[in-house]
Amino acid sequence: MATSAPTLPKTLVSTLRKGAPSYIQFDSDHCTSIASYNIHKCVGTDGRFMPDRIAHVVGELNADIVALQEADERLGNRQGLLDLDALHKHTGLVPLHKPDNQLSHGWRGNLILAREGIVKNRAQVRLPGLEPRGAVIVDLELKGVTVRIIAAHFGLLRRSRSLQASTLVEAARSVIHPTILLGDLNEWRVGNRSSLLEFLPHFGPVHAILPSFPSRYPLLALDRILARPANMISSIEIHNSPLARVASDHLPIKAKLNLDTSVSSAG
């Protein structure tokens, strides 16, 4: 292990020299798929507010479960920014939780959608830090397997991110279900100063680096999908379509899940 974390310039130079990867394949098969997408309040890289573009990118993902970040206004009444009925017609996805604020789509902008499954439990978690951040937890029975899904949007300060990661590890510690943790974790560091190391040895693959930000020229792996057990994830990819490059400042990230592996490895 390196004795010091790489600086941002060195990380960027390394990425540029090697070429940013967009796909990582592991050894196992898959049964279902899950994606995460920071939709930047539906404002694209061209400065235009266009929720329909976001809906089309979500449709391109063709994922069974999708976690969205920044799905609500940040201030005021925190109104949701998508047409969820139209999104359902276009993708077959429906929200798995209903926020206390009837105008919002999610909790602190986090929204989990799924195509099928039975919701067994829901929870909202306030994440520590100077900024108002949170996570949504849903226990979903999918194809006979109950999976805990934790969707989060971490803060901009490293100290806050470390505390937030520790909070979510605790939220999953006593749970026997296989767990997926995903979202915009806002961490570009890949060395020993990375806040994502708080997830080890519980979640992985922490070192699967797939740049997703900024969408037009992705250099930083801010968006992540982690699992416990880690071998539940059979592949991870960045969705880098022409529409995705303009619809938001982040690209979506998508993983394939082997639920059979999760059953045999859980606990």
SVG drawing of the C-alpha trace seen along z (x, -y; Angstrom):
<svg xmlns="http://www.w3.org/2000/svg" viewBox="-48 -28 53 49">
<polyline fill="none" stroke="black" stroke-width="0.4" points="0.0,0.0 1.2,-3.5 2.5,-5.5 0.7,-8.6 -2.4,-9.4 -1.9,-10.6 -2.5,-14.3 -5.4,-15.3 -3.0,-16.5 -1.2,-13.1 -4.4,-11.2 -5.6,-13.2 -2.4,-12.7 -2.4,-9.0 -6.0,-8.8 -5.2,-10.7 -2.2,-8.6 -3.9,-5.3 -7.3,-6.2 -10.3,-6.2 -11.8,-2.7 -15.5,-2.3 -16.1,1.3 -14.8,3.9 -15.8,7.6 -15.5,9.9 -15.8,13.7 -19.4,14.4 -22.7,14.3 -25.6,11.9 -29.3,12.1 -30.3,8.5 -28.9,5.0 -28.7,1.8 -27.6,-1.7 -26.8,-5.0 -27.2,-8.4 -26.7,-12.0 -29.1,-13.9 -27.9,-17.3 -31.4,-18.6 -32.2,-17.8 -29.8,-20.6 -27.5,-19.5 -24.0,-20.5 -25.7,-22.9 -27.3,-24.7 -30.8,-23.6 -33.4,-22.2 -34.8,-19.2 -36.3,-16.4 -37.3,-14.5 -33.6,-14.0 -33.0,-12.4 -35.9,-10.0 -34.5,-8.9 -31.1,-8.3 -32.7,-6.2 -34.5,-4.3 -31.1,-3.7 -29.8,-2.1 -32.4,0.6 -31.7,1.4 -34.0,3.3 -33.1,0.9 -32.0,-2.8 -30.8,-5.2 -31.0,-8.8 -29.4,-11.7 -30.4,-15.4 -33.9,-14.4 -35.4,-17.3 -34.9,-21.0 -32.2,-21.7 -34.0,-24.6 -37.5,-25.9 -40.2,-23.2 -37.7,-20.7 -40.1,-19.8 -39.4,-16.8 -38.1,-17.6 -39.2,-14.6 -42.5,-13.4 -42.6,-10.1 -45.7,-8.9 -44.0,-9.6 -40.8,-7.9 -42.8,-4.8 -44.5,-4.7 -41.1,-5.1 -39.0,-2.7 -41.4,-0.6 -39.6,-1.9 -41.6,-3.0 -40.4,-4.7 -39.7,-2.3 -40.3,-4.8 -42.6,-7.8 -41.0,-10.8 -42.7,-12.7 -42.6,-15.8 -45.3,-15.1 -43.8,-17.5 -40.4,-15.7 -39.4,-12.6 -36.8,-11.4 -34.9,-12.0 -32.2,-14.7 -32.6,-14.2 -32.1,-10.5 -34.7,-8.4 -34.7,-4.6 -36.8,-3.1 -37.3,0.5 -39.1,2.5 -40.2,5.3 -39.9,6.7 -41.5,6.6 -40.6,3.8 -40.0,5.3 -38.7,2.3 -37.8,-1.4 -35.7,-3.9 -34.1,-7.3 -30.7,-8.1 -29.4,-11.5 -25.7,-11.6 -23.3,-13.6 -21.4,-16.6 -21.8,-20.3 -24.1,-19.9 -27.6,-18.5 -26.9,-15.0 -28.8,-11.7 -29.3,-8.1 -32.3,-6.0 -32.5,-2.3 -34.9,0.2 -35.0,3.9 -36.3,5.4 -37.3,9.0 -36.1,9.6 -36.4,13.0 -36.7,14.7 -33.8,12.9 -34.1,10.0 -31.4,7.4 -30.8,4.2 -30.3,1.2 -28.6,-1.9 -28.6,-4.9 -26.6,-8.0 -25.1,-11.3 -22.0,-12.1 -20.7,-15.6 -17.9,-17.6 -15.6,-17.5 -13.4,-14.5 -13.9,-14.4 -17.7,-14.4 -17.4,-11.6 -15.5,-9.4 -18.1,-9.9 -20.9,-9.3 -19.2,-6.0 -18.9,-4.9 -22.5,-5.6 -23.6,-3.5 -21.4,-0.6 -23.1,-0.7 -26.5,-0.7 -25.6,2.5 -23.5,4.2 -26.3,6.2 -28.2,7.0 -27.9,10.5 -29.2,9.6 -26.8,9.0 -26.4,5.3 -25.8,2.9 -24.5,-0.6 -24.5,-3.1 -24.6,-6.7 -22.5,-9.8 -19.9,-9.3 -18.0,-12.4 -14.5,-10.8 -11.9,-11.2 -8.9,-9.9 -7.7,-6.4 -5.0,-6.1 -4.9,-5.7 -6.6,-9.1 -9.7,-8.0 -12.8,-8.1 -14.0,-5.0 -11.5,-2.9 -14.0,-3.2 -16.1,-0.6 -13.3,2.0 -13.4,5.0 -17.2,4.9 -18.0,3.6 -16.3,3.9 -15.0,3.5 -13.6,0.2 -10.7,0.1 -12.8,0.5 -12.1,-3.0 -14.5,-4.0 -14.5,-7.8 -18.0,-9.3 -17.4,-13.0 -17.5,-15.4 -19.8,-13.8 -18.3,-15.4 -14.7,-14.3 -14.9,-11.9 -11.8,-11.9 -13.1,-11.3 -14.8,-8.2 -17.3,-10.0 -20.1,-7.6 -19.8,-4.1 -21.6,-0.8 -20.4,1.4 -21.7,4.7 -21.5,7.0 -20.5,9.6 -18.4,8.0 -18.6,10.9 -22.3,10.2 -21.2,7.7 -20.2,9.5 -19.5,6.3 -19.5,2.5 -19.7,0.1 -20.1,-3.6 -23.0,-4.5 -21.4,-7.0 -24.0,-7.6 -24.2,-10.9 -27.4,-11.9 -25.9,-11.0 -22.9,-13.3 -25.2,-16.3 -28.2,-15.5 -26.2,-15.8 -22.7,-16.7 -22.4,-13.0 -22.5,-9.9 -24.6,-6.9 -22.8,-3.9 -24.4,-0.4 -23.6,3.0 -24.8,6.6 -25.6,8.6 -25.4,12.3 -28.1,12.9 -27.1,16.6 -23.7,15.6 -25.2,13.2 -27.2,16.0 -24.3,18.4 -21.9,15.8 -24.2,13.7 -23.6,14.0"/>
</svg>
